[in-house]
Amino acid sequence: VLADCDSFGSVKTVVSSFSIPFGNDSAWAQSNVRMNASTEPLGCLGDLGWYNVRLSLWAFDYEEPEEVSCHYLEQTDDGVPITNFAILRYSGGRSATFDNSFKSSLRQWAEVVGEKRTVSMDDFVVTKVKDSATFSVAEGSIGELAETFPVNIKQQGSIAGCVQHARLSRRMAELVTGGSVDPLWPRISLQTQKVLIALHESGKSQGAWVKVAGK
């Protein structure tokens, strides 16, 4: 879908959210490794935002952003991020934005916005159905006298027959038993961590723009 420049256009922005509500439980907040500065100093950014960063990189064909900004809106007493808002700035006016929280209702939605159409997903991290993932492609319009803004669903897509956790384990086993290395995974893993590190540096600096290493 994203490669169809004629109907979708170039990707302009990616917007996504991933949050869980468990931080509202004081027992969970006090005992879980995600809220501990010694075990997960990046807090919700490292635990949840990792998925938003990887999605954003994927949507831009693994192009790295020029610079990033992150605001830690809520933190523990020892500085672990509980709620964050982040921006990835790309050349040509392109961007990706996302938010994460340990104290908001469970959300895992994403939109990839092109010049002409938008791809939407409401379960981009863990699917609602074990062996199926869905997405929709929509094109908006403006009705007569701008009294309505109709939305035309161009495609309802479904990827079925694949349990992502099982597929992950199977692929890893194939690489190990075959004695080979798939260069994709080391590359995009490093990219994701580079962006996360830059975001964390920004978060510690009240949202200052930080360049991604190597840029």
C-alpha positions in Angstrom: 0.0 0.0 0.0 2.7 2.5 1.0 4.7 1.8 -2.1 1.7 2.7 -4.4 2.7 6.3 -4.9 0.0 6.8 -7.5 -2.9 6.2 -5.1 -1.3 6.7 -1.7 1.2 9.4 -2.4 4.4 9.9 -0.4 4.3 9.2 3.3 4.0 12.6 5.1 3.6 11.7 8.7 3.1 8.8 11.1 1.0 9.2 14.3 0.7 6.5 16.9 -0.1 5.7 20.5 0.8 2.9 22.9 -0.3 3.0 26.5 -1.2 0.7 29.3 -3.1 1.5 32.6 -1.1 -0.6 35.1 0.8 2.3 36.5 -2.4 3.4 38.3 -2.0 0.3 40.5 0.3 1.4 43.3 1.5 -2.2 43.9 2.4 -2.6 40.2 4.1 0.8 40.1 6.2 -0.1 43.1 7.2 -3.6 42.1 7.4 -3.8 38.3 10.8 -3.5 36.7 9.4 -1.0 34.1 9.0 1.6 36.9 12.5 1.1 38.4 15.4 3.3 37.4 18.0 0.6 37.9 16.2 -1.9 35.6 14.4 0.3 33.0 15.6 3.9 33.2 13.8 4.7 29.9 10.4 3.7 31.5 7.5 4.0 29.2 9.7 5.2 26.4 11.9 2.2 26.4 9.1 -0.4 27.1 6.3 1.0 25.0 7.8 3.7 22.7 10.2 1.1 21.2 7.3 -0.1 19.2 6.3 3.4 18.0 9.8 4.1 16.9 10.1 0.9 15.0 6.7 1.5 13.3 7.8 5.0 12.3 11.1 3.7 10.9 9.2 1.0 8.9 6.8 3.5 7.5 9.6 5.7 6.2 11.4 2.6 4.7 13.9 2.6 7.6 15.1 6.1 6.9 16.4 7.7 10.2 15.0 11.0 11.3 17.3 14.0 11.3 16.5 15.0 14.9 14.1 14.2 17.6 12.3 15.8 20.6 10.8 14.1 23.6 8.9 15.5 26.6 8.6 13.5 29.8 5.3 14.7 31.0 5.2 12.5 34.1 8.0 10.8 35.9 8.7 8.8 39.1 10.6 10.4 41.9 13.8 8.9 40.6 13.2 10.1 37.0 11.7 7.1 35.2 9.3 8.3 32.4 5.7 7.4 33.0 4.2 9.5 30.2 5.9 10.9 27.2 5.2 12.7 23.9 7.8 12.4 21.1 8.5 13.9 17.7 10.7 12.6 14.9 11.6 15.2 12.4 12.5 14.1 8.8 13.6 16.2 5.8 11.0 17.7 3.5 8.5 18.5 6.2 7.9 14.9 7.1 7.4 13.7 10.7 6.4 11.0 13.1 4.7 11.7 16.5 3.7 9.4 19.3 2.8 9.2 22.9 3.2 6.5 25.6 2.0 6.1 29.1 1.8 3.6 32.0 -1.2 5.5 33.3 -3.7 5.7 30.4 -6.1 3.1 29.0 -4.8 0.4 26.7 -4.3 1.9 23.3 -2.2 0.7 20.4 -3.3 2.5 17.3 -1.4 4.0 14.4 -1.9 6.0 11.2 0.4 6.3 8.3 -0.6 9.5 6.5 0.2 9.9 2.8 -0.5 12.8 0.5 -3.7 11.2 -0.7 -4.8 8.4 1.7 -4.3 7.1 5.2 -3.5 3.7 6.5 -5.0 3.0 9.9 -4.3 0.2 12.4 -5.8 -0.3 15.8 -3.7 -3.1 17.1 -0.2 -2.5 15.7 1.6 -4.1 18.7 -0.4 -7.2 19.8 -3.3 -8.2 17.5 -6.8 -8.4 18.8 -7.1 -11.9 17.1 -4.3 -14.3 17.6 -3.6 -15.2 14.0 -4.9 -12.1 12.2 -4.0 -8.5 11.8 -6.1 -5.9 10.0 -5.8 -2.5 8.5 -7.8 0.0 6.5 -7.0 2.5 3.8 -9.2 5.6 3.6 -9.5 8.7 1.5 -11.3 11.7 2.9 -13.2 14.3 1.0 -15.2 17.5 1.6 -18.9 17.5 1.0 -21.1 20.2 -0.5 -20.7 23.5 1.4 -18.3 21.6 3.7 -21.3 20.4 5.7 -19.9 16.9 5.8 -16.4 15.4 5.5 -17.2 11.9 4.0 -14.6 9.2 4.3 -14.3 6.6 1.6 -12.8 3.3 2.7 -10.7 2.2 -0.2 -9.4 -1.1 1.3 -10.0 -3.3 4.3 -7.0 -5.5 4.6 -6.3 -8.6 6.7 -3.2 -10.6 7.1 -4.3 -14.0 8.4 -2.7 -17.3 9.3 0.3 -15.9 11.1 0.8 -15.9 14.9 3.5 -13.2 15.3 5.1 -14.7 18.4 5.4 -18.1 16.8 6.7 -16.6 13.5 9.4 -14.7 15.5 10.6 -17.9 17.2 10.5 -19.9 13.9 12.5 -17.3 12.1 15.1 -17.1 14.9 15.4 -20.9 14.9 15.9 -20.9 11.1 18.8 -18.5 11.4 20.4 -20.4 14.2 20.1 -23.8 12.6 21.1 -22.5 9.2 24.1 -20.7 10.6 23.3 -17.5 8.7 22.7 -13.9 9.6 19.9 -11.8 8.2 21.4 -8.3 7.9 18.0 -6.7 8.3 17.5 -7.4 11.9 20.9 -6.1 13.3 20.5 -3.0 11.2 17.0 -2.0 12.2 17.6 -3.0 15.8 20.5 -0.6 16.0 18.4 2.1 14.2 15.7 1.7 16.8 18.1 1.9 19.7 19.8 5.0 18.3 16.5 6.8 18.0 15.5 5.8 21.5 18.8 7.0 22.9 18.4 10.4 21.2 14.8 10.7 22.5 15.9 9.9 26.0 18.6 12.6 25.8 15.9 15.0 24.7 13.6 14.0 27.4 16.2 14.6 30.0 16.8 18.1 28.5 13.1 19.2 28.6 12.4 18.4 25.0 15.4 19.9 23.3 16.0 18.8 19.7 18.7 16.1 19.6 20.3 14.7 16.4 20.3 11.0 15.9 23.9 9.5 16.1 25.5 9.4 12.7 23.3 12.2 11.3 
